[in-house]
Amino acid sequence: MRPIRLLLLPLLLVLAATEARAQAAPPNFRDEFLRQFNNSMIKFIELAEAMPEDRYAWSPAEGVMPVARVYAHVGHYNYYYPSSAMGVAAPRGLDADSVENRARKAEVLDLLRGSHEHVRQVVRGISDEQLAATTKLYGRDVPQWSVLLQLLAHMNEHLGQSIAYARMNGVVPPWSQ
């Protein structure tokens, strides 16, 4: 029985080390994340700028989020993911839970720009250790860098939705003109 234990010990140590390494952010994660995030967020803001204010209340059907709500929803989640799953609070004085109610173009653009900068500051300021730390996201244990990937996926989902909304309203995305 003792020889089996001696054989299992190195295997368990290797597995434990592999699991710990699996939590670390991929090499150059910050740079690549910021490159992807900035590219998508700039498109989102450009599209919100191009959409006429009188179309901010437009919705493709009853019960579907209107243009302004989709934009504000993205801004909200740019604050929500870092605060709820990474322990990074939204800026002081911002009521992140009510931002989705913004409907005026100027307010929505301010929200998008502010949330863009917030995420950039979070990513630049977070330590490697915190990026690797485990947190809960939708009931799963994940490393905190995975939360940032979810933030990006969420934003890109709504970017596609917003492109469709814009085209349905005769607005061509500025980067594709």
C-alpha positions in Angstrom: 0.0 0.0 0.0 2.8 2.4 0.8 4.4 2.3 -2.7 1.1 3.3 -4.3 0.9 6.3 -2.0 4.4 7.3 -3.0 3.4 7.1 -6.7 0.2 9.0 -6.2 1.8 11.9 -4.2 3.8 13.3 -7.2 0.7 12.9 -9.4 -1.4 14.8 -7.0 1.2 17.6 -6.7 1.4 17.9 -10.5 -2.4 18.1 -10.7 -2.6 20.7 -8.0 0.1 22.8 -9.7 -1.6 22.4 -13.1 -4.9 23.6 -11.5 -3.2 26.6 -10.0 -1.6 27.5 -13.3 -4.9 27.2 -15.1 -6.3 30.1 -13.1 -3.6 32.5 -14.2 -4.4 34.9 -16.9 -3.0 34.1 -20.3 0.2 35.8 -21.3 -0.3 39.5 -22.3 -4.0 39.2 -21.2 -4.3 42.9 -20.3 -2.9 44.2 -23.6 -5.0 41.8 -25.7 -8.2 42.4 -23.6 -7.7 46.2 -23.8 -7.1 46.0 -27.6 -10.3 44.0 -28.1 -12.3 46.0 -25.6 -11.3 49.4 -26.9 -12.0 48.4 -30.5 -15.5 47.2 -29.6 -16.3 50.0 -27.2 -15.2 52.7 -29.7 -17.5 51.2 -32.3 -20.3 51.1 -29.7 -19.8 54.8 -28.9 -19.5 55.8 -32.6 -22.7 54.0 -33.3 -24.5 55.7 -30.4 -23.2 59.0 -31.7 -24.4 58.3 -35.2 -27.9 57.3 -34.1 -30.3 60.3 -34.2 -31.6 61.2 -30.7 -35.2 60.9 -31.9 -34.5 57.2 -32.6 -33.2 56.5 -29.1 -36.8 55.6 -28.1 -37.3 53.2 -31.1 -37.7 49.5 -30.5 -38.2 46.8 -33.1 -41.3 45.4 -31.2 -43.3 45.9 -28.1 -41.5 44.5 -25.0 -38.1 44.7 -26.7 -35.4 47.1 -25.3 -35.3 50.4 -27.2 -32.1 51.8 -28.6 -31.3 54.0 -25.5 -31.9 51.1 -23.1 -29.5 48.8 -25.1 -26.8 51.4 -25.0 -27.4 52.1 -21.3 -27.5 48.4 -20.5 -24.0 48.0 -21.9 -22.8 50.9 -19.8 -24.4 49.4 -16.7 -22.8 46.0 -17.2 -19.4 47.7 -17.7 -19.8 48.7 -14.1 -21.7 45.7 -12.9 -19.3 42.9 -13.8 -16.2 44.5 -12.1 -18.3 45.3 -9.0 -20.3 42.1 -8.6 -17.6 39.6 -9.5 -14.3 41.4 -9.0 -14.9 43.6 -6.0 -14.1 46.8 -7.9 -16.7 49.4 -7.0 -18.3 51.8 -9.5 -17.1 55.4 -9.2 -18.4 57.2 -6.2 -21.7 58.9 -6.8 -22.8 56.6 -9.7 -25.9 54.7 -9.0 -25.2 51.8 -11.4 -28.5 50.2 -10.7 -30.5 53.2 -12.2 -28.3 54.0 -15.2 -30.3 51.8 -17.6 -33.2 54.3 -17.2 -31.2 57.0 -19.1 -32.9 57.9 -22.3 -31.4 61.1 -23.5 -28.6 60.8 -26.0 -26.1 63.0 -24.1 -26.7 61.1 -20.9 -26.3 57.7 -22.6 -23.1 58.8 -24.4 -21.7 60.1 -21.0 -22.5 56.7 -19.5 -20.8 54.8 -22.3 -17.7 56.9 -22.2 -17.5 56.8 -18.4 -18.0 53.0 -18.4 -15.3 52.6 -21.1 -12.8 54.5 -19.0 -13.8 52.6 -15.8 -13.2 49.2 -17.4 -9.8 50.4 -18.7 -8.8 51.6 -15.2 -9.9 48.3 -13.7 -7.9 46.3 -16.1 -4.8 48.5 -15.8 -5.0 48.6 -12.0 -5.8 45.0 -11.1 -3.0 42.8 -9.9 -2.0 39.5 -11.5 -3.0 37.8 -8.2 -6.5 39.3 -8.3 -6.9 38.4 -12.0 -6.1 34.8 -11.1 -8.3 34.7 -8.0 -11.4 32.7 -8.1 -14.8 34.4 -8.1 -18.4 33.5 -8.8 -19.9 34.3 -12.2 -23.4 33.1 -12.9 -23.0 30.4 -10.3 -19.7 29.1 -11.5 -16.3 29.4 -10.0 -14.1 31.2 -12.5 -10.8 33.2 -12.4 -11.5 37.0 -12.4 -9.9 37.4 -15.8 -12.8 35.3 -17.1 -15.2 37.9 -15.9 -13.6 40.4 -18.2 -14.0 38.0 -21.1 -17.7 37.8 -20.2 -17.9 41.6 -20.1 -16.5 41.7 -23.7 -18.8 39.0 -25.0 -21.8 40.7 -23.4 -20.8 44.0 -25.0 -20.2 42.5 -28.4 -23.6 40.7 -28.3 -25.3 44.1 -27.9 -23.0 45.7 -30.4 -24.4 43.3 -33.0 -27.9 44.1 -31.8 -27.2 47.8 -32.0 -25.9 47.5 -35.5 -29.1 45.8 -36.6 -31.2 48.5 -34.8 -29.1 51.2 -36.6 -29.5 49.7 -40.0 -33.3 49.2 -39.4 -33.3 53.0 -38.8 -31.3 53.9 -41.9 -28.0 54.5 -40.0 -24.9 53.0 -41.4 -22.2 52.2 -38.8 -19.5 54.9 -39.2 -16.7 52.4 -39.5 -18.3 50.6 -42.4 -19.0 53.7 -44.6 
